[in-house]
Amino acid sequence: MTPQSSFAVVAPIATGRESDLRACLASMNHRPGVVDPENAVVPFGRFERLHFARFVILDDRTVGDIAAHGVTPPRDPPSLAFVGDCDGPAPDFLRELVRGAGPGLERIFSHCEGFSGRGDLLGWMTAHERPAATHYVNWVGRTVRQIREEHALRQALETYLDAHARTLGSRAPAQVCDDLRAFVARERQAGRLTLTAAEPTPLGWRLRQLVHLIGVPLVLLLAAPLLLLYLPVFLVLLRRRERSDPVIAPRPDPEHAKQLADLEDHDVTNQFSAMGTLKPGWFRRTTLTFVLWIVSYTTRHIYTHGFLARVGTIHFARWTFLDDKHRLLFASNYDGSLESYMDDFINKVAFGLNVVFTNGVGYPRTRWLLLDGAKDEQKFKYFIRRHELPTEVWYNATPGLTAVEKERNSRIRSGLEQPAMTDAEAREWLRLL
């Protein structure tokens, strides 16, 4: 099994270079919201291990909201974020990316502060990489190659079934499966189909996962007496802030909303990039750090096969702290419209939204960290849309395939590779086609 990883390279944009950078990024698209996979700057389509990638300019339109807390808004320059999800270790992929698209990356990062273009590109990117506070993978171990091969397999099987419907219709389900196995064997022998075997799971990754699996509960167990002592203090501080923190959720600017909408719904899968400022003070920073540490445990060991809690439409998601944990960047790749995406979370895991985003400036008021908040649907949706950023460039290696379809295609392959099936098992499997 090949595990997945992510990367996020973030750097401030040099003064006076933002408009040139936007023009450079725009040249990578066929039109807004639709990337050219073979664009001349960074031809994403040539990198077989890359699932998703995006370039997004981090220009927080809501930065002034923190004035409601009595804090002077910072005047930081906009930054450029290059975020992606890949098969295998991110450092290995970035090395491959620099070898294959170095000049284009240099052209992009030349618009950033401190990039001379005469040094070590990989070293510069590594120095500007920001670790993930939490990273979610819909199905750990499912590679880009596997997704593509299994999609081609399903298409071939459906074509064969349509062409031989009359003959196969009179056969028992188990016989149909045998016939399909024989067909796939012939196609593979002829080189028209490829089904690559999974690579061995890296030993180092297994060991790190095991240490993390055991280590986090052990740390919590050892810290339990202190956590119990702190709990009453935490609850008092929490409720005091929940009652007094200002809610800032006006209707989003129509022009901003239109700009975002123009980048969406060009495919069954969409991108989402959002950035916000944490509420001031140590309390909110430490609370969110702890919450994301716990969430990261669940995404590494529990939510690894198709669902984040009860939500099954997310392919990848990443939470990244910025500016010494004063801001948070959230990037995800999901199926359906943004409206359905938000409704999915509100209806199924509103508490999960609350424990994370209530620590951000302006979030709808929560109770005891878990309650209310996102349940105030209109304010929540306004909050989300105001903090969303236009994603300048977004690449999806497998367009047209939802997370559900990817899982379905894997089940088709798994059934095909079984040596034999009963008629009942075969009938169930054939329903997938």
Secondary structure as the mmCIF struct_conf table of DSSP 4:
data_model
#
loop_
_struct_conf.conf_type_id
_struct_conf.id
_struct_conf.beg_label_comp_id
_struct_conf.beg_label_asym_id
_struct_conf.beg_label_seq_id
_struct_conf.end_label_comp_id
_struct_conf.end_label_asym_id
_struct_conf.end_label_seq_id
STRN STRN1 GLN A 4 PRO A 12
STRN STRN2 ILE A 13 ILE A 13
HELX_LH_PP_P HELX_LH_PP_P1 ALA A 14 ALA A 14
TURN_TY1_P TURN_TY1_P1 THR A 15 GLY A 16
HELX_RH_AL_P HELX_RH_AL_P1 GLU A 18 ALA A 26
TURN_TY1_P TURN_TY1_P2 SER A 27 MET A 28
STRN STRN3 ASN A 29 ARG A 31
TURN_TY1_P TURN_TY1_P3 PRO A 32 GLY A 33
STRN STRN4 VAL A 34 VAL A 35
TURN_TY1_P TURN_TY1_P4 PRO A 37 GLU A 38
BEND BEND1 ALA A 40 VAL A 41
HELX_RH_3T_P HELX_RH_3T_P1 PHE A 44 ARG A 46
TURN_TY1_P TURN_TY1_P5 GLU A 48 ARG A 49
STRN STRN5 LEU A 50 LEU A 58
TURN_TY1_P TURN_TY1_P6 ARG A 61 THR A 62
HELX_RH_3T_P HELX_RH_3T_P2 VAL A 63 HIS A 69
TURN_TY1_P TURN_TY1_P7 GLY A 70 GLY A 70
HELX_LH_PP_P HELX_LH_PP_P2 THR A 72 PRO A 74
HELX_LH_PP_P HELX_LH_PP_P3 ASP A 76 PRO A 78
STRN STRN6 SER A 79 ASP A 87
BEND BEND2 GLY A 88 GLY A 88
HELX_RH_AL_P HELX_RH_AL_P2 ALA A 90 PHE A 109
TURN_TY1_P TURN_TY1_P8 SER A 110 HIS A 111
STRN STRN7 CYS A 112 CYS A 112
TURN_TY1_P TURN_TY1_P9 GLU A 113 GLY A 114
BEND BEND3 GLY A 117 GLY A 119
HELX_RH_AL_P HELX_RH_AL_P3 LEU A 121 ALA A 127
TURN_TY1_P TURN_TY1_P10 HIS A 128 HIS A 128
STRN STRN8 GLU A 129 GLU A 129
BEND BEND4 ALA A 133 ALA A 133
STRN STRN9 THR A 134 VAL A 137
BEND BEND5 ASN A 138 ASN A 138
STRN STRN10 TRP A 139 TRP A 139
TURN_TY1_P TURN_TY1_P11 VAL A 140 GLY A 141
HELX_RH_AL_P HELX_RH_AL_P4 VAL A 144 ALA A 163
TURN_TY1_P TURN_TY1_P12 HIS A 164 HIS A 164
HELX_RH_AL_P HELX_RH_AL_P5 ALA A 165 LEU A 168
TURN_TY1_P TURN_TY1_P13 GLY A 169 SER A 170
BEND BEND6 ARG A 171 ARG A 171
HELX_RH_AL_P HELX_RH_AL_P6 PRO A 173 GLN A 189
TURN_TY1_P TURN_TY1_P14 ALA A 190 GLY A 191
BEND BEND7 ARG A 192 ARG A 192
HELX_LH_PP_P HELX_LH_PP_P4 THR A 196 PRO A 202
HELX_RH_AL_P HELX_RH_AL_P7 LEU A 203 SER A 244
BEND BEND8 ASP A 245 ASP A 245
HELX_LH_PP_P HELX_LH_PP_P5 PRO A 246 PRO A 246
STRN STRN11 VAL A 247 VAL A 247
HELX_LH_PP_P HELX_LH_PP_P6 PRO A 250 ASP A 253
HELX_RH_AL_P HELX_RH_AL_P8 PRO A 254 ASP A 262
TURN_TY1_P TURN_TY1_P15 LEU A 263 LEU A 263
BEND BEND9 GLU A 264 GLU A 264
BEND BEND10 HIS A 266 VAL A 268
STRN STRN12 THR A 269 THR A 277
STRN STRN13 LEU A 278 LEU A 278
HELX_LH_PP_P HELX_LH_PP_P7 LYS A 279 LYS A 279
BEND BEND11 PRO A 280 GLY A 281
HELX_RH_AL_P HELX_RH_AL_P9 TRP A 282 HIS A 301
TURN_TY1_P TURN_TY1_P16 ILE A 302 ILE A 302
BEND BEND12 TYR A 303 TYR A 303
STRN STRN14 HIS A 305 HIS A 305
BEND BEND13 GLY A 306 GLY A 306
STRN STRN15 LEU A 308 LEU A 308
TURN_TY1_P TURN_TY1_P17 ALA A 309 ARG A 310
STRN STRN16 VAL A 311 VAL A 311
STRN STRN17 ILE A 314 LEU A 322
TURN_TY1_P TURN_TY1_P18 ASP A 323 HIS A 326
STRN STRN18 ARG A 327 ASP A 335
BEND BEND14 GLY A 336 GLY A 336
HELX_RH_AL_P HELX_RH_AL_P10 LEU A 338 PHE A 357
TURN_TY1_P TURN_TY1_P19 THR A 358 ASN A 359
STRN STRN19 GLY A 360 GLY A 360
TURN_TY1_P TURN_TY1_P20 VAL A 361 VAL A 361
STRN STRN20 GLY A 362 GLY A 362
HELX_LH_PP_P HELX_LH_PP_P8 TYR A 363 ARG A 365
STRN STRN21 THR A 366 ARG A 367
TURN_TY1_P TURN_TY1_P21 TRP A 368 LEU A 370
STRN STRN22 LEU A 371 ASP A 372
HELX_RH_3T_P HELX_RH_3T_P3 GLY A 373 LYS A 375
BEND BEND15 ASP A 376 ASP A 376
HELX_RH_AL_P HELX_RH_AL_P11 GLU A 377 HIS A 387
STRN STRN23 GLU A 388 GLU A 388
STRN STRN24 THR A 391 ASN A 396
BEND BEND16 ALA A 397 THR A 398
TURN_TY1_P TURN_TY1_P22 PRO A 399 GLY A 400
HELX_RH_AL_P HELX_RH_AL_P12 ALA A 403 LEU A 416
TURN_TY1_P TURN_TY1_P23 GLU A 417 GLU A 417
BEND BEND17 GLN A 418 PRO A 419
HELX_RH_AL_P HELX_RH_AL_P13 ASP A 423 LEU A 430
TURN_TY1_P TURN_TY1_P24 ARG A 431 LEU A 432
#
